[in-house]
């Protein structure tokens, strides 16, 4: 197998994590909207936790992209 082909396959496998990140972010915001809809008084607490969850989930996406770029270009 050619080295370039192996790099492309490895980068593609590393980027599969982005599908999980998309599902995770969707679940976070769906739960946040549902919680605020059920109890609007809890909005300040729920919103902060939702943004924290979004940031941590988005960090996984950034790590996956960095690993894919490292595989491709280093």
Beta strands, then each sheet from edge to edge (+ up, - down):
end
